[in-house]
Amino acid sequence: MPRGKKRNPGKNKKRLASRRKEPDIKEWGGYELGQEVWVRMDIYGGIEWAFGSIYEFHPKDKIEPSFSLFDKIRKRYAVGAISKIAKSPPKKWMGKLGSR
């Protein structure tokens, strides 16, 4: 291949190994990546709780510093505010984790 010319993956695009970007921020506000937390989610006009492990921090969010997690209750990705992390949720939410 001539110098300075980028390789066009074309039909072999799926074969290229993608590298996962390593997050720059390992901890924020006393919480670390991989730590499992309960977070209050004020969505859909009500209060819901999410439980999962932190996999990325977003300290420069427009509203307030937040983080990404995979919600083990609803089986989905979510973003929650760091200020709304709780040590434990209300008792009625504790049973929802094991029932699904």
Phi, psi and omega in degrees: 000135179295154180293146176081355181261129180279146179281130177268114184294330177051233183288343180270015183302321182289336182282340182292134179283125178267139180261132179283130180287126178282125181297141180287323185262116181271333178210154182203131176061030179088003180245148183243161174297139179089350180285133179274131184222157168261135179224138178277127181248116177267081182231160177058032177073013180214186179250126175232162180242147177233148179228130178178179181262143181287131175238353175197143177256147177233077184289340183260025179297148184296323184273302177198161180303136184220181181211160177257146178209163172258115183286115182282345179281310183261358180057057180207162175277145181212162175237129181232157179281140180295327181290345183257014175286135180238156178290322176207148180276179173300155186300327182293339179274341180297324180287338182288336180291317183276341186281342183256000000 
